[in-house]
Amino acid sequence: MANKVEVKELLDAGVHFGHLTRRWNPNMAPYIYMERNGIHIINLYKSAAKMQEAGDALAKIAASGRKILFVATKKQAKEIVAEQAEKANMPYITERWPGGMLTNFVTIRRAVKKMASIDRMKKDGTFNTLSKKERLQVDRLRAKLEKNLGSISDMSRLPGALFVVDITREHIAIKEAQKLNIPIFAMVDTNSDPREVEYVIPSNDDASKSINKVVSYVADSIVEGLSERKASKDSKKEKAENEEKEPKAPKAAVKQPEAEAPSKDAEDKKAMQEAKKDVKLESKKETLDKASSNEEE
C-alpha cells in the first residue's frame, strides 16, 4: 500500500494553485475549493485522496510486471520526470511525442531495433568500413533515435498504464491510450477535462515543485510495487529450493506373499504330481458314448 499523503506537504509545494478563473474547465468544479485573486484554488484533501488511490493502483500494475510509461514534454517537467522514471526503472517520453507511439507500436519498435543494429555495427567493425560521409549520417541517425526513443528502448510491449503531466499539452498521447484502452493516470489542472482520465490527480501541473511532489510520490509507489514483486519471486524460489533439498520419504515396500513350504507327506506328493500332469479333455463323441454305456448298465 502506498504511503499516506500529507496535505501540509502538498500546500508547501504549491499543488493547490490552479489557473485563472476565466481559463477554467467547468468539469473540474468538483475539485475546486475556492477562488482567490482571480485564481482557482484546488481542494488539497481531494488531491491527497486521489494521489493515494492512484499510488495504490500503480503499485499493483508494477507488481504485475507491466511497464508504466511517463509522459511529460513541458520544460519544467522534463528533468523531474526523467529522474523519477529512471529511479522506478520505467520508460518515459520527455521530448516530442512520436505520433503513433502506441497505435503504431510495431514501427516504433523497428526504429529502436535500428538503434541496436547501429550499435552492433560499431562493435563488429562494420561501421569502420563505411565512408566518412556514411559514418557521419549513421552517427546523426543514432543520436536522433537516442534523443527521441532512447528512454523506451527496454519497452518491448505496450505499457500497462500511462502517467501524464498536463493532459491538455499531451492530448495526442491521451487519444492513443484511449483507443487502446490503456489506463491513464494524470496530473490535471483546472484548465483540463478530467473526464479523459481514469485516475485524476487534481494538481498544479505548471510549477516544478508541485510536479516534483506528485511525480516522486508516484515513483515511490511504483518502486514499492516492484519490491513486492521481487519479494514474492524470492519467496517462491526459496520454497522451491527447500522442497528440492528435503529428502523424499522412501516408498513403502510391497509385502510379498510368503511362499508355501512343500509338503513332505507321500500322498500329498502324489497328488501334486497328478495335478501337474496335462489334463486331456474328452471329445463330445466320447462323452456321449460314455453316457450311453452307463445307461445300458
KAHUWO-V284214 format. One record per pair of residues at least 12 apart in sequence whose C-alpha atoms are under 8 Angstrom apart, sorted by the first residue. I is the first residue (numbers start at 1). J is the second residue. If there is no record, write none. Layout:
i->I j->J
i->I j->J
This chain:
i->1 j->55
i->1 j->56
i->1 j->59
i->1 j->221
i->1 j->224
i->2 j->52
i->2 j->55
i->2 j->56
i->2 j->59
i->2 j->220
i->2 j->221
i->2 j->224
i->3 j->52
i->3 j->221
i->4 j->52
i->5 j->48
i->5 j->49
i->5 j->51
i->5 j->52
i->6 j->48
i->7 j->44
i->7 j->45
i->7 j->48
i->10 j->44
i->10 j->48
i->10 j->210
i->10 j->213
i->11 j->44
i->13 j->209
i->13 j->210
i->13 j->213
i->14 j->204
i->14 j->207
i->14 j->209
i->14 j->210
i->15 j->42
i->15 j->44
i->15 j->203
i->15 j->204
i->15 j->205
i->15 j->210
i->16 j->41
i->16 j->42
i->16 j->43
i->16 j->44
i->16 j->203
i->16 j->204
i->17 j->39
i->17 j->40
i->17 j->41
i->17 j->42
i->17 j->203
i->17 j->204
i->18 j->39
i->18 j->40
i->18 j->41
i->18 j->42
i->18 j->189
i->18 j->190
i->18 j->191
i->18 j->203
i->18 j->204
i->19 j->39
i->19 j->40
i->19 j->189
i->19 j->190
i->19 j->191
i->20 j->38
i->20 j->39
i->20 j->40
i->21 j->35
i->21 j->38
i->21 j->39
i->21 j->40
i->23 j->190
i->23 j->191
i->24 j->190
i->24 j->191
i->24 j->192
i->25 j->190
i->25 j->191
i->25 j->192
i->25 j->193
i->27 j->193
i->27 j->194
i->27 j->195
i->28 j->190
i->28 j->191
i->28 j->192
i->28 j->193
i->28 j->194
i->31 j->43
i->31 j->46
i->31 j->47
i->31 j->202
i->32 j->190
i->40 j->190
i->42 j->190
i->42 j->202
i->42 j->203
i->46 j->202
i->47 j->201
i->47 j->202
i->47 j->203
i->50 j->199
i->50 j->200
i->50 j->201
i->50 j->202
i->51 j->201
i->51 j->214
i->51 j->218
i->53 j->199
i->54 j->185
i->54 j->199
i->54 j->200
i->54 j->201
i->54 j->218
i->55 j->217
i->55 j->218
i->55 j->221
i->55 j->222
i->56 j->221
i->58 j->218
i->58 j->221
i->58 j->222
i->58 j->225
i->59 j->221
i->59 j->222
i->59 j->223
i->59 j->224
i->59 j->225
i->59 j->226
i->60 j->225
i->61 j->160
i->61 j->161
i->61 j->225
i->62 j->222
i->62 j->223
i->62 j->225
i->62 j->226
i->62 j->229
i->63 j->225
i->63 j->226
i->63 j->227
i->63 j->228
i->63 j->229
i->64 j->229
i->65 j->226
i->65 j->229
i->66 j->159
i->66 j->160
i->67 j->90
i->67 j->91
i->67 j->155
i->67 j->158
i->67 j->159
i->67 j->160
i->67 j->161
i->68 j->90
i->68 j->91
i->68 j->159
i->68 j->160
i->68 j->161
i->68 j->162
i->68 j->163
i->69 j->90
i->69 j->91
i->69 j->92
i->69 j->93
i->69 j->159
i->69 j->160
i->69 j->161
i->69 j->162
i->69 j->163
i->70 j->85
i->70 j->90
i->70 j->91
i->70 j->92
i->70 j->93
i->70 j->162
i->70 j->163
i->70 j->164
i->71 j->92
i->71 j->93
i->71 j->94
i->71 j->162
i->71 j->163
i->71 j->164
i->71 j->165
i->71 j->170
i->72 j->93
i->72 j->94
i->72 j->95
i->72 j->164
i->72 j->165
i->72 j->166
i->72 j->170
i->73 j->93
i->73 j->94
i->73 j->95
i->73 j->96
i->73 j->97
i->73 j->170
i->74 j->94
i->76 j->206
i->76 j->207
i->76 j->208
i->77 j->165
i->77 j->208
i->77 j->211
i->77 j->212
i->78 j->94
i->78 j->95
i->80 j->208
i->80 j->211
i->80 j->212
i->80 j->215
i->81 j->94
i->81 j->212
i->81 j->215
i->82 j->94
i->84 j->215
i->84 j->216
i->84 j->219
i->85 j->219
i->87 j->219
i->87 j->223
i->88 j->219
i->88 j->220
i->88 j->222
i->88 j->223
i->91 j->151
i->91 j->152
i->91 j->153
i->91 j->154
i->91 j->155
i->92 j->151
i->92 j->152
i->93 j->148
i->93 j->149
i->93 j->151
i->93 j->152
i->95 j->147
i->95 j->148
i->96 j->148
i->97 j->170
i->97 j->172
i->97 j->173
i->98 j->148
i->99 j->172
i->100 j->176
i->102 j->158
i->102 j->176
i->102 j->177
i->102 j->180
i->103 j->176
i->103 j->179
i->103 j->180
i->105 j->158
i->109 j->156
i->111 j->145
i->112 j->145
i->112 j->149
i->112 j->150
i->112 j->153
i->115 j->142
i->115 j->145
i->115 j->146
i->118 j->138
i->118 j->142
i->159 j->182
i->160 j->182
i->160 j->183
i->161 j->182
i->161 j->183
i->161 j->184
i->161 j->185
i->162 j->177
i->162 j->182
i->162 j->183
i->162 j->184
i->162 j->185
i->162 j->186
i->163 j->184
i->163 j->185
i->163 j->186
i->164 j->184
i->164 j->185
i->164 j->186
i->164 j->187
i->165 j->186
i->165 j->187
i->165 j->188
i->165 j->205
i->165 j->211
i->166 j->186
i->166 j->187
i->166 j->188
i->166 j->189
i->166 j->192
i->166 j->205
i->167 j->186
i->167 j->187
i->167 j->188
i->167 j->192
i->168 j->192
i->174 j->196
i->183 j->197
i->183 j->198
i->183 j->199
i->184 j->197
i->184 j->198
i->184 j->199
i->185 j->197
i->185 j->198
i->185 j->199
i->185 j->200
i->185 j->201
i->186 j->199
i->186 j->200
i->186 j->201
i->187 j->200
i->187 j->201
i->187 j->202
i->187 j->203
i->187 j->204
i->187 j->205
i->187 j->214
i->188 j->200
i->188 j->201
i->188 j->202
i->188 j->203
i->188 j->204
i->188 j->205
i->189 j->202
i->189 j->203
i->189 j->204
i->189 j->205
i->190 j->202
i->190 j->203
